[in-house]
């Protein structure tokens, strides 16, 4: 049986946190860490500021609108240009042939299967090309 005055939480009341109070507490702890943007600019840095940082809000909005219009124009021009079709992907045979012919682990005497038949790998030429000897096709 539970004693009088002891609830499910073991006698402790859960405290509700006021969100506004929590925000005020966090901001008051920030204190000196909060610095005005003007204080972040190094002395003499005014010379190095972007010209855009000194324009009026209306002039800035006008520049943004002009940039949007240029982007839209570029999009329209791009959409109007005929696109070249993408090259077809290599066939599985072409892919396998290119892969085996680029294999650095080939050794003299290896049999290589390509889309054009079976070859005996003899080695590499001075310019790095492969020396392949065709093998007779089985009947």
C-alpha positions as YAML, in Angstrom:
chain: A
units: angstrom
residues:
- id: 1
  name: UNK
  ca: [0.00, 0.00, 0.00]
- id: 2
  name: UNK
  ca: [1.29, 3.45, -0.82]
- id: 3
  name: UNK
  ca: [1.78, 6.03, 1.88]
- id: 4
  name: UNK
  ca: [-0.24, 9.18, 1.88]
- id: 5
  name: UNK
  ca: [1.30, 12.00, -0.11]
- id: 6
  name: UNK
  ca: [3.63, 9.75, -2.10]
- id: 7
  name: UNK
  ca: [2.62, 9.53, -5.72]
- id: 8
  name: UNK
  ca: [3.95, 7.39, -8.53]
- id: 9
  name: UNK
  ca: [7.01, 9.55, -8.88]
- id: 10
  name: UNK
  ca: [8.40, 8.62, -5.49]
- id: 11
  name: UNK
  ca: [7.29, 11.78, -3.70]
- id: 12
  name: UNK
  ca: [8.81, 14.25, -6.18]
- id: 13
  name: UNK
  ca: [6.62, 16.54, -8.22]
- id: 14
  name: UNK
  ca: [7.60, 16.98, -11.82]
- id: 15
  name: UNK
  ca: [8.33, 20.61, -12.53]
- id: 16
  name: UNK
  ca: [6.93, 22.15, -15.67]
- id: 17
  name: UNK
  ca: [9.46, 24.24, -17.57]
- id: 18
  name: UNK
  ca: [8.27, 27.55, -18.91]
- id: 19
  name: UNK
  ca: [9.67, 27.85, -22.48]
- id: 20
  name: UNK
  ca: [9.97, 31.64, -22.21]
- id: 21
  name: UNK
  ca: [11.90, 31.29, -18.99]
- id: 22
  name: UNK
  ca: [14.24, 28.76, -20.62]
- id: 23
  name: UNK
  ca: [14.96, 31.13, -23.53]
- id: 24
  name: UNK
  ca: [15.66, 34.03, -21.17]
- id: 25
  name: UNK
  ca: [17.99, 31.84, -19.13]
- id: 26
  name: UNK
  ca: [19.95, 30.76, -22.21]
- id: 27
  name: UNK
  ca: [20.24, 34.33, -23.49]
- id: 28
  name: UNK
  ca: [21.36, 35.63, -20.11]
- id: 29
  name: UNK
  ca: [24.10, 33.01, -20.00]
- id: 30
  name: UNK
  ca: [25.36, 34.08, -23.43]
- id: 31
  name: UNK
  ca: [26.02, 37.58, -22.04]
- id: 32
  name: UNK
  ca: [29.39, 38.81, -23.33]
- id: 33
  name: UNK
  ca: [29.53, 36.14, -26.02]
- id: 34
  name: UNK
  ca: [26.88, 38.01, -28.01]
- id: 35
  name: UNK
  ca: [28.75, 40.58, -30.10]
- id: 36
  name: UNK
  ca: [27.35, 43.12, -32.51]
- id: 37
  name: UNK
  ca: [28.19, 42.51, -36.17]
- id: 38
  name: UNK
  ca: [30.01, 45.85, -36.35]
- id: 39
  name: UNK
  ca: [32.42, 44.67, -33.66]
- id: 40
  name: UNK
  ca: [33.39, 41.65, -35.79]
- id: 41
  name: UNK
  ca: [34.81, 43.81, -38.58]
- id: 42
  name: UNK
  ca: [38.53, 44.37, -38.15]
- id: 43
  name: UNK
  ca: [39.77, 47.96, -38.06]
- id: 44
  name: UNK
  ca: [40.51, 49.19, -41.58]
- id: 45
  name: UNK
  ca: [38.40, 46.43, -43.12]
- id: 46
  name: UNK
  ca: [35.92, 48.96, -44.49]
- id: 47
  name: UNK
  ca: [38.23, 49.30, -47.50]
- id: 48
  name: UNK
  ca: [37.87, 45.58, -48.19]
- id: 49
  name: UNK
  ca: [34.09, 45.34, -47.85]
- id: 50
  name: UNK
  ca: [32.13, 44.24, -50.87]
- id: 51
  name: UNK
  ca: [30.51, 47.09, -52.80]
- id: 52
  name: UNK
  ca: [27.24, 45.17, -52.43]
- id: 53
  name: UNK
  ca: [27.34, 45.61, -48.64]
- id: 54
  name: UNK
  ca: [27.00, 49.37, -49.03]
- id: 55
  name: UNK
  ca: [23.95, 49.50, -51.36]
- id: 56
  name: UNK
  ca: [20.39, 50.26, -50.30]
- id: 57
  name: UNK
  ca: [17.80, 47.56, -49.77]
- id: 58
  name: UNK
  ca: [15.92, 48.60, -52.92]
- id: 59
  name: UNK
  ca: [19.09, 48.53, -55.03]
- id: 60
  name: UNK
  ca: [19.91, 45.09, -53.62]
- id: 61
  name: UNK
  ca: [16.42, 43.81, -54.44]
- id: 62
  name: UNK
  ca: [16.79, 45.18, -57.97]
- id: 63
  name: UNK
  ca: [20.13, 43.34, -58.41]
- id: 64
  name: UNK
  ca: [18.53, 40.12, -57.14]
- id: 65
  name: UNK
  ca: [15.62, 40.52, -59.56]
- id: 66
  name: UNK
  ca: [18.02, 41.12, -62.47]
- id: 67
  name: UNK
  ca: [19.99, 38.01, -61.52]
- id: 68
  name: UNK
  ca: [16.76, 35.98, -61.43]
- id: 69
  name: UNK
  ca: [15.79, 37.28, -64.87]
- id: 70
  name: UNK
  ca: [19.24, 36.36, -66.27]
- id: 71
  name: UNK
  ca: [18.94, 32.87, -64.78]
- id: 72
  name: UNK
  ca: [15.46, 32.41, -66.25]
- id: 73
  name: UNK
  ca: [16.70, 33.60, -69.66]
- id: 74
  name: UNK
  ca: [19.60, 31.14, -69.52]
- id: 75
  name: UNK
  ca: [17.18, 28.35, -68.58]
- id: 76
  name: UNK
  ca: [14.92, 29.19, -71.54]
- id: 77
  name: UNK
  ca: [17.86, 29.31, -73.96]
- id: 78
  name: UNK
  ca: [19.15, 25.99, -72.66]
- id: 79
  name: UNK
  ca: [15.72, 24.38, -73.02]
- id: 80
  name: UNK
  ca: [15.43, 25.67, -76.61]
- id: 81
  name: UNK
  ca: [18.76, 24.18, -77.69]
- id: 82
  name: UNK
  ca: [18.52, 20.68, -79.19]
- id: 83
  name: UNK
  ca: [20.21, 18.15, -77.01]
- id: 84
  name: UNK
  ca: [22.64, 15.60, -78.36]
- id: 85
  name: UNK
  ca: [21.51, 12.09, -77.59]
- id: 86
  name: UNK
  ca: [23.58, 10.32, -74.98]
- id: 87
  name: UNK
  ca: [25.90, 7.72, -76.42]
- id: 88
  name: UNK
  ca: [24.54, 4.22, -76.06]
- id: 89
  name: UNK
  ca: [26.04, 2.26, -73.18]
- id: 90
  name: UNK
  ca: [28.58, -0.35, -74.20]
- id: 91
  name: UNK
  ca: [27.21, -3.82, -74.77]
- id: 92
  name: UNK
  ca: [28.09, -6.44, -72.15]
- id: 93
  name: UNK
  ca: [30.54, -7.95, -74.66]
- id: 94
  name: UNK
  ca: [32.27, -4.59, -75.25]
- id: 95
  name: UNK
  ca: [32.43, -3.93, -71.53]
- id: 96
  name: UNK
  ca: [33.93, -7.36, -70.80]
- id: 97
  name: UNK
  ca: [36.47, -6.98, -73.65]
- id: 98
  name: UNK
  ca: [37.60, -3.55, -72.45]
- id: 99
  name: UNK
  ca: [37.88, -4.82, -68.90]
- id: 100
  name: UNK
  ca: [39.96, -7.87, -69.74]
- id: 101
  name: UNK
  ca: [42.22, -5.95, -72.13]
- id: 102
  name: UNK
  ca: [42.87, -3.35, -69.41]
- id: 103
  name: UNK
  ca: [43.71, -6.01, -66.82]
- id: 104
  name: UNK
  ca: [47.21, -5.42, -65.44]
- id: 105
  name: UNK
  ca: [47.38, -8.93, -63.97]
- id: 106
  name: UNK
  ca: [47.46, -10.69, -67.37]
- id: 107
  name: UNK
  ca: [50.45, -13.00, -67.75]
- id: 108
  name: UNK
  ca: [51.93, -14.60, -70.82]
- id: 109
  name: UNK
  ca: [50.00, -17.77, -71.63]
- id: 110
  name: UNK
  ca: [46.64, -16.53, -70.31]
- id: 111
  name: UNK
  ca: [43.65, -17.18, -72.56]
- id: 112
  name: UNK
  ca: [41.55, -14.09, -73.12]
- id: 113
  name: UNK
  ca: [37.93, -14.20, -74.26]
- id: 114
  name: UNK
  ca: [36.79, -11.11, -76.19]
- id: 115
  name: UNK
  ca: [33.83, -10.23, -78.37]
- id: 116
  name: UNK
  ca: [35.95, -11.30, -81.38]
- id: 117
  name: UNK
  ca: [36.88, -14.71, -80.03]
- id: 118
  name: UNK
  ca: [39.56, -16.39, -77.92]
- id: 119
  name: UNK
  ca: [43.15, -15.12, -77.83]
- id: 120
  name: UNK
  ca: [46.35, -16.23, -76.19]
- id: 121
  name: UNK
  ca: [48.04, -13.40, -74.32]
- id: 122
  name: UNK
  ca: [51.74, -13.31, -75.29]
- id: 123
  name: UNK
  ca: [52.79, -10.16, -73.43]
- id: 124
  name: UNK
  ca: [52.94, -6.40, -73.81]
- id: 125
  name: UNK
  ca: [54.66, -4.44, -76.55]
- id: 126
  name: UNK
  ca: [57.11, -1.59, -75.84]
- id: 127
  name: UNK
  ca: [54.31, 0.96, -76.19]
- id: 128
  name: UNK
  ca: [52.12, -0.89, -73.64]
- id: 129
  name: UNK
  ca: [49.85, -2.58, -76.17]
- id: 130
  name: UNK
  ca: [48.85, -6.21, -75.84]
- id: 131
  name: UNK
  ca: [50.34, -8.97, -77.96]
- id: 132
  name: UNK
  ca: [47.51, -11.41, -78.63]
- id: 133
  name: UNK
  ca: [47.55, -14.55, -80.74]
- id: 134
  name: UNK
  ca: [44.16, -15.68, -82.07]
- id: 135
  name: UNK
  ca: [43.19, -19.23, -81.09]
- id: 136
  name: UNK
  ca: [41.29, -21.47, -83.50]
- id: 137
  name: UNK
  ca: [37.58, -21.62, -82.95]
- id: 138
  name: UNK
  ca: [36.32, -24.96, -81.69]
- id: 139
  name: UNK
  ca: [34.08, -26.85, -84.13]
...
